């Protein structure tokens, strides 16, 4: 079985976790939760530049645990040939692009380790969640104003435009978002 890693990113309160959970259920697969939420709920919502490095490392550790536990096997047919393998998606709620944006937006700089990890980690698809959903108050969310959320969205979009992994913008009400995401995932899995 081949593992396809699909990352869902975007500003806060854009439905990333909801979409990851839905897609994992729909495809009978797994999803990697956003580690920052667990970290901040455990350690308090005040954070420093150094805390963001700890969060980034925790996100990678969590992602790697899910990747390791996924069944990724290809059965050899004969002398180096492989039979067609079935692909399985793993949905990832945020990646280190999110950590890079967070570091730079709040502190004006980013940890070198995060930049290095971005360069070596590979994904198969990005789903970029738009800010067209109403902002929902949450004890960890920091930017309720649409102007800041749209600025962050443009930063994420610029990152995705300037990298090589395919990506799709997710927008609209819940049904439209699900339909667009499933269409992109189905295309990837073909």
N, C-alpha and C positions, 0 to 999 in steps of 0.2 A: 504494500500500500504506500503510495506517495503522499506526503504531507504538503498541502498548499497553505501557506501562511498569509492570512488576510488581516490587515491592520485597519482599524477604524479610528480616525483622528478628527480633530476639530476643536473649536473653543468649548469652554464649559457650557453645560446645559444645552447641548445640541443633540441629545439622544444617543450618544455613543454606546453607553452601557446597555441601554434598552435594545438597541439594534444588535449588538453582539450577542446578547442573551437570546433574542428572537432567532437570529441566524443559526446559532448553535443548536437550538431546539429543532428548527426547521430541517437542518441537514444532519440531525442526529450526531452531532459532533461536540467538541469542547470549545470553551472560550477562556481566555486569560483576562482576568479582571485587572482593573487599574490599581497598581500597587500603592500609588500615592494616597488614595482614599484610606486604605487600611493603615498606612503609616501615620497620616495626620490624625486619624481618629484615635490611634493608640498613643501618639506622642504629643498631641496638641496641635492646633491649627497655625500657631506661630512657627515660622520656619526661617532658616538662614540659607545662604548660598551653599554651605557645606551640607545641609540637610538635603538639598536637591541632588547632590551626588549620591547620597545614601539611598534616596528614593529611586534614582536611575539604576543603581546596582540591584536594588530589590526588584525592580520591574524586570530586569534582564534575568535574574535568578528565577523568578516566577515563570517567565516565558520559557526559559530553558527547561524547567521541570516539566512543563506541559509538553514541550517538544519531545523530551526524553521518554515520557510515559506514553506518547502516541505510538501506535503500531505503524512503523515505517519499514516495510519489508518488500523486497522484490525477489521473486522466486526465479532462480536461473533455469533456463530451458536446456541449453547446451553450450559449451565452449564460449562463454562470454556473451551469449545472447540472452535477452530477458523477454519474458512474456509481457504483454500489456498489463500494467498495474492499475488498480483502481485508485483514484485520488480521493483524499479526505481533507476537508478544510479544517483549519484551526483559526479561530477568530481572536484577534488580539486588540483589547481595548487600550489604545494609546501605545506609542513606541518612543524611541529616544528623540525623534523629531519633536515630540511634544515637550520632552525635557529640555531640549535645546531652546525652543521658543520660550518656555517658562523661565529658564535661566536668563536669557537675553532680555526678555520683556521686563522682568522684575529687577534684575541686577546688572543689566547691561554687559554681561559677559557670560561665557559658557565654559564648563569644565572640559579640559582636553580629552579626558577619558570618554565623555559623551560623544564628542566629535569623532574620536577614533572608533568607537563602537558603531556609530552610524555608517562609517565607511566600510566596515567588515560584515555587517549583518545584512542578510538578504530576505526579501519578502516577495510575494507573488502578486499582490494587489493591495491598493489603498482605497478605502472608502472615506471620502472627506465630507463630514456633516456640516451643512450650512446652518446659519444662525436664524433661519426663518421660523423656528419654533419659539414660543414664548419662553422667556427666562423663568426658571423655577427656583425659588429660594431654597438654599441648602446651607447648612452650617459651614461648609468648606468652600463654597463658591465666593469669588471675589469681585466679579465684574458684571453687575446687573445692567449697566447701560449698553444699549445697542451699538453705539458708536465704537466703544472699546471692543466689543465682541466681533463687530464687522472688521475692525482693524486686524484683530488676531486671525480671523478667517482668511483675510487677504495674505497674511504672512504664511499661513499653512498652504494656501493655494500656490503661492509663489514657490515654496519649497518643492511641492509636488510637480509643478511644471518643469522645474529645473533638475529633475532626477529621472532615472530610467525606468522605474517600476510603473506599470499601468495604474491608472487611478480613475475613479468615477466620483463625481459630485453627487451627494445625497441631499435632496431637498423635498419640500412639500409636507403634507400631513402624513401621519404614521403609515397609512396604507401605501401611499406613493413612495415613501422612503423604503419600505420593505420590498416593494415591487422592483424599484431601481436597483437596490442592493442584490436581490436574488437574481436578477437578470445578469448583473456583472459577475456574480459568483458562478452562475450556470455557464456563462461564456468561458470563464477561467477553467472550469472543471472539464470542459470538453476536450 
